[in-house]
Every structure is written in C-alpha cells, then in structure tokens.
Amino acid sequence: MRKENLSKRILSIEPSLTLQISAKAKELAANGRDICNLSAGEPDFEAPKEVLKATSNAIFDGFTKYGPAAGDLELRKAIAKKLKIKNKIEIDFENIMITNGAKQAIYNLFQVLLNDGDEVIIPSPYWLSYPAIVKLAGGKPVIVKTKAENDFKLEKENLTSKITSKTKFIIINSPNNPTGKVLKEEELNIIAEVLKENQGINLISDEIYELILKKGYQHISLAAFANDLKDRIYTINGFAKGWAMTGWRVGYLVGRKEVIKASSSLQSQSTSNVCSFVQRGALAALEIKKEFFDNINNKYDERREILFQGLKKIKGIYINPPDGAFYAFPKLPNKTISSVAFCNKSLEDYGLVVVPGQAFGDDQCIRISCASSIHKIEDGLTRLEKAIKTYY
Ligand SMILES: Cc1ncc(COP(=O)(O)O)c(C=O)c1O
C-alpha cells in the first residue's frame, strides 16, 4: 500500500511522551495491577454547579447556533471587566477574543504573528506544548535553561544571550507548569527591562494557573506590572484550571486590537466560534465568589505541602517548594537513567505514574501532580522512595 507523505509541519513535532506512559498505565490497570497515578494535568473536582446550570439553561434557551468567531460579546465584555478589576489591565472587549482553551489562544497568536524562521525564547522547564505550537507556525523555539538548584530563576544574562535579530517572542508562565514556581517582582522587573531594551520583541504571559496559589501569594499580571509595555504583551488565560473546566475548552487571548482581529479571521476560517452554550457557562464562572477558590486553594495548599515535605525526605531528591499550580518538579539524584526510563521503570516495578521531565525540557526531573487525594499522594511518595532506592 502507498505510504502517505505527511507534511513537514506535522513531522516537525514529536508525539506526546505522556500519552505513551498513560497508555501503558491503562493497560497495566486493565490487567489488574495496582496503579498510583500522579500525572494529572487537571483539577480533581467538578466545575461549580452555577456553571453547569447556566450552560444547560443556555442549551434549553436555544443558545446553540453559530456565534461570532471572536466570541460572545457579553463574555468578552465580562472578561474585560475581570481583567480591569482583578488583574489591573485596562483594555476594551476588542482586545479580547475567546478561544478553544488557552492552547488555541497561543496557537492563533503564533499563526498570525510568526513568519518562517522567527525565534521564540522559551525558558525551560516549560509547558510541553509551547515548542510544538511555535514549530507549527514555522517558528524556531529557542530554549533558555534554568536550574532547579537556582530555584528555576530566569537570569538576565541567560535570557539576553539568546536574543538575536530573529527573536520575535519570549514566553513566561506563572504560576508555572511544571515547577509550581510563581514569578517574584524582581524577576518580572528583569523581564520588563529586557523588553524595554529590545523594542522588537513581544511577550506571552501565560496566566492559566493564576487562581491556584499558595496562601499569602498574589498573582501579578505582567501587562499591568509593565503597563507601558502593554502593547507588546499578550496575556493568555482561560477557565480550565481555576474553575475545573478543562474539557469545556474556553480560553482567551488578550492583546492589540489588530492582532485580535487577525486571530479572529484565522479562527473564522478554522474552528469558528467556541461552543456557544459553553460560553454562557464561562460567563457564569466569572460570577463565582471568592470562597469557592479559597476552599479549593486550602485543599491544594495542604496537598502541595504534603508532597513537598515528603519529597524533601527522600534521599537524593532536590526539590524547590512549589507556590502555585498543582505540581512539584523534583530533580532525580543523577543522570544515570533518563527521566523517560525512570518513569517507565517505576510504572512497571512500582505502579507509579509520573511525567518524565524530558517532556518539559529537563531530563533530570519528573513532574508529580497533587490534583489527587492526600491518600494517593502519600502512596505515590512511598512508591517513589522505593523506586529511587532501587535505581540509584
Ligand atoms: C501552562 C499551560 N498553559 C496553557 C494550557 C492550556 O490550557 P487549556 O486547557 O485552556 O487549553 C495548559 C494546560 O495544561 C498549561 O499547563
């Protein structure tokens, strides 16, 4: 049979490492193995009831037809209000478009702003989709390494050493997936300084985990922090993580009006509007009271702390305290085995499912999620300790 010639575009990206491991975990579980899965990239609770209700009401009210590609006007206006009050970003609804998750917001942005060979600086560890999305737009991901021992701090010299005449974007992500790091003011200052010194460079601030923060921490949006640079800062956000609405696929892109317009054109010729009635659910989500998030954050705080303290006790592991999101990113004792081999072996031998750091650009780490029960986290820590003792 004739072999199909796949496009260069699709051949430029690698198949997901995580899918491979979760397929193996499923197979073992189906064969009766006791599996402890700490790889979740999504909250383990349900979306608020008010959101479910508003969505089902929208269906029965007939809010089920095509809508504007840029999103429902009411939702765009409500997001503009939220950005003004909560994030201190002063913009109009025309600076916002609704996308199929935060992922499509990043995808659209690079499709409309990158040309072949344009470079995008991505600090590692990074969310695994950034390099692939850059490549799909013809761009070149340029990785700046940060180190666990240095609290994954992005040093100015390291960042500027990667800037060339082709640099078009820098990506930052706080709170961070996979490290749980929350950028401090001094670090935001460095990023703002670099943008000021390099007028041709734009920035993506991925704030999808903004609501998942350790007690006492506050989220700072770079577009508000560096208000004079707001024209070059694109804020990415969505409803997936904070409201536990991962499968709903509602995100948004915030930036210059002409870019939002171009991105809406792209969306109108690709996926069209985000599901109309789901946007009604997102509108209701914006009305959810603070207590809902406080309650969830209390749970995450407790789990994060148990995970962090447990990891600290495992000999040979290096761990920074995660301050946001729901992950920890411990460093394994040494490089004798790759993170992929470690994850495969600990799945086979101890039934533990964690994500290899290689997927996030750091092959000596693993990502452990605390979007699961305390019992499971403690069970996972016991299995991890055994795996480390066996392999090192
Ligand atoms: C850092 C980061 N950005 C963006 C996304 C995409 O979010 P969404 O589900 O809204 O597309 C994720 C999802 O895991 C993420 O971790």
The ligand as a MOL file (V3000), in Angstrom:
LIG
                    3D

  0  0  0     0  0            999 V3000
M  V30 BEGIN CTAB
M  V30 COUNTS 16 16 0 0 0
M  V30 BEGIN ATOM
M  V30 1 C 0.8860 26.3550 31.2210 0
M  V30 2 C -0.3100 25.9600 30.4400 0
M  V30 3 N -0.7690 26.8060 29.5040 0
M  V30 4 C -1.8550 26.5040 28.7700 0
M  V30 5 C -2.5280 25.3250 28.9540 0
M  V30 6 C -3.7260 25.0260 28.0810 0
M  V30 7 O -4.9110 25.2250 28.7350 0
M  V30 8 P -6.3040 24.9130 28.0330 0
M  V30 9 O -6.7640 23.6070 28.5740 0
M  V30 10 O -7.1900 26.0550 28.4280 0
M  V30 11 O -6.0870 24.8700 26.5880 0
M  V30 12 C -2.0970 24.4070 29.9080 0
M  V30 13 C -2.7780 23.1190 30.0940 0
M  V30 14 O -2.2870 22.1950 30.6880 0
M  V30 15 C -0.9630 24.7380 30.6900 0
M  V30 16 O -0.4900 23.9090 31.6280 0
M  V30 END ATOM
M  V30 BEGIN BOND
M  V30 1 1 1 2
M  V30 2 1 2 3
M  V30 3 2 2 15
M  V30 4 2 3 4
M  V30 5 1 4 5
M  V30 6 1 5 6
M  V30 7 2 5 12
M  V30 8 1 6 7
M  V30 9 1 7 8
M  V30 10 2 8 9
M  V30 11 1 8 10
M  V30 12 1 8 11
M  V30 13 1 12 13
M  V30 14 1 12 15
M  V30 15 2 13 14
M  V30 16 1 15 16
M  V30 END BOND
M  V30 END CTAB
M  END
